[in-house]
Amino acid sequence: MLRGDLMGKLEDEILNLLSKSEPLTLMEISEKLNKKPKTVFKSLRKLFEEGKISCDVKTRRYTLEKDYGW
């Protein structure tokens, strides 16, 4: 499996997790998915840039964008 495929799979896992939970921090997402924070952060950044998730600056918690249908 190519590295890009792995990142896509992780992004799908993150979207799925956020769709079923309250807003989560980087560490909470990493723990729930059993992945390293650095790896999760790269996927979170990509999802954020694509407009699929947002991050509360004060709490540093990530959520799905309201208009993003997962």
Backbone bond lengths (Angstrom), bond angles and torsions (degrees), N, CA, C in turn:
res aa  C-N    CA-C-N  psi(-1)  N-CA   C-N-CA  omega(-1)  CA-C   N-CA-C  phi
1 M - - - 1.449 - - 1.533 109.00 -
2 L 1.286 115.74 136.05 1.457 120.61 -179.50 1.519 111.20 -76.84
3 R 1.319 116.33 154.73 1.458 121.39 -178.96 1.530 111.08 -59.55
4 G 1.306 117.86 -39.33 1.459 120.93 178.08 1.514 112.30 -60.70
5 D 1.329 116.44 -36.62 1.460 120.52 176.73 1.517 110.92 -65.26
6 L 1.327 116.23 -38.42 1.461 119.96 178.95 1.522 110.68 -65.20
7 M 1.329 116.42 -41.62 1.462 119.70 179.11 1.518 110.17 -64.56
8 G 1.325 117.60 -40.54 1.458 120.52 178.21 1.512 111.54 -62.82
9 K 1.321 116.52 -39.72 1.467 121.38 178.04 1.524 109.78 -64.24
10 L 1.309 117.79 -43.53 1.459 121.61 179.34 1.529 110.18 -63.97
11 E 1.308 117.00 -41.52 1.464 119.92 178.08 1.520 110.67 -60.79
12 D 1.334 116.85 -41.16 1.467 120.36 176.37 1.528 111.08 -62.98
13 E 1.328 116.83 -40.34 1.471 120.84 178.62 1.533 110.63 -63.73
14 I 1.327 116.57 -40.96 1.466 120.85 179.09 1.527 110.03 -64.21
15 L 1.327 117.24 -46.96 1.463 120.85 179.55 1.527 110.82 -60.60
16 N 1.305 116.04 -42.14 1.458 120.78 179.12 1.532 110.48 -63.09
17 L 1.317 116.62 -45.47 1.462 121.62 179.43 1.525 110.97 -61.05
18 L 1.334 117.02 -48.50 1.466 120.30 -178.50 1.526 112.17 -65.98
19 S 1.324 117.17 -27.31 1.465 119.93 179.46 1.523 111.86 -72.31
20 K 1.327 116.68 -17.89 1.469 121.23 -176.31 1.521 113.25 -114.40
21 S 1.325 117.85 13.33 1.459 119.04 -175.44 1.521 111.51 -143.77
22 E 1.302 114.30 173.52 1.457 121.20 171.58 1.526 107.37 -74.05
23 P 1.330 118.47 170.27 1.471 119.90 176.90 1.535 110.78 -55.80
24 L 1.319 115.82 140.80 1.464 121.35 -175.43 1.523 111.18 -126.87
25 T 1.338 115.50 151.41 1.464 121.20 174.91 1.532 109.40 -84.07
26 L 1.317 115.34 168.60 1.459 121.15 176.25 1.518 110.60 -54.97
27 M 1.324 117.37 -47.01 1.459 120.99 -177.91 1.525 111.72 -64.59
28 E 1.321 117.41 -39.61 1.466 120.66 178.71 1.533 110.78 -64.10
29 I 1.331 115.88 -43.53 1.468 119.87 178.41 1.529 109.79 -62.98
30 S 1.322 117.13 -44.90 1.470 121.96 -179.97 1.520 111.00 -59.31
31 E 1.329 116.41 -45.17 1.468 120.54 -179.25 1.523 111.24 -65.54
32 K 1.327 117.35 -44.49 1.463 120.72 -177.65 1.524 112.33 -66.05
33 L 1.338 116.66 -31.87 1.464 120.64 -179.18 1.530 112.60 -96.93
34 N 1.352 115.60 -2.86 1.465 121.05 -179.82 1.533 111.49 56.46
35 K 1.331 115.03 47.54 1.472 122.22 179.76 1.523 108.94 -127.25
36 K 1.313 115.97 158.13 1.461 120.83 177.29 1.528 109.73 -69.79
37 P 1.345 117.06 140.65 1.469 120.37 179.61 1.534 113.42 -55.16
38 K 1.321 117.57 -38.81 1.472 120.53 -179.24 1.531 110.40 -61.37
39 T 1.323 116.72 -41.72 1.463 121.74 179.66 1.526 110.51 -66.16
40 V 1.334 115.62 -44.79 1.464 120.61 179.97 1.522 110.06 -64.29
41 F 1.331 117.37 -40.64 1.460 120.57 -178.81 1.518 111.64 -59.84
42 K 1.323 117.48 -40.52 1.474 120.64 179.40 1.530 110.42 -60.02
43 S 1.330 116.34 -42.69 1.461 119.83 178.79 1.524 111.10 -69.56
44 L 1.333 117.08 -39.93 1.468 120.13 177.83 1.531 110.52 -60.62
45 R 1.317 116.57 -42.19 1.465 120.59 -179.97 1.526 110.42 -61.91
46 K 1.333 116.92 -42.96 1.464 120.60 179.07 1.530 110.43 -63.86
47 L 1.330 116.99 -45.62 1.465 121.01 179.27 1.527 110.94 -62.27
48 F 1.333 116.68 -38.35 1.461 121.24 178.11 1.529 110.34 -64.73
49 E 1.332 116.22 -45.76 1.468 120.88 179.81 1.522 111.72 -63.43
50 E 1.329 116.97 -30.64 1.462 121.79 178.89 1.533 112.22 -82.64
51 G 1.339 116.61 -4.25 1.461 120.69 178.40 1.521 114.56 78.17
52 K 1.319 116.95 17.67 1.465 120.59 -178.60 1.521 112.91 -88.55
53 I 1.334 116.76 -25.21 1.460 121.00 178.16 1.524 109.25 -133.64
54 S 1.312 115.32 164.13 1.458 120.70 173.69 1.520 108.35 -131.21
55 C 1.320 115.19 164.27 1.461 121.08 -179.06 1.520 108.68 -132.18
56 D 1.322 115.93 127.85 1.462 121.19 175.86 1.529 107.72 -75.54
57 V 1.311 116.69 119.95 1.468 121.16 -175.62 1.528 111.46 -62.29
58 K 1.315 117.51 -37.23 1.472 121.19 -177.46 1.521 112.52 -72.92
59 T 1.332 116.99 -44.99 1.466 120.19 -175.25 1.523 113.16 -96.09
60 R 1.335 116.22 -13.94 1.468 122.53 -176.13 1.531 111.61 57.63
61 R 1.323 115.80 35.49 1.464 121.22 178.15 1.522 109.30 -104.95
62 Y 1.315 114.91 139.52 1.464 121.79 -177.76 1.522 110.56 -99.15
63 T 1.332 115.29 142.39 1.460 122.24 177.25 1.528 108.75 -140.10
64 L 1.339 114.86 160.61 1.457 119.71 172.32 1.516 108.61 -70.40
65 E 1.306 117.14 145.03 1.460 120.55 172.42 1.529 107.86 -66.40
66 K 1.320 116.11 140.49 1.465 120.64 -176.72 1.531 112.56 -57.98
67 D 1.317 116.98 -37.25 1.466 119.59 -177.06 1.524 113.43 -89.10
68 Y 1.355 116.10 4.86 1.460 118.99 178.47 1.522 108.67 -94.15
69 G 1.315 115.74 112.04 1.466 119.92 -178.51 1.505 112.14 -87.56
70 W 1.295 117.14 108.40 1.465 121.69 178.38 1.485 109.60 -98.62
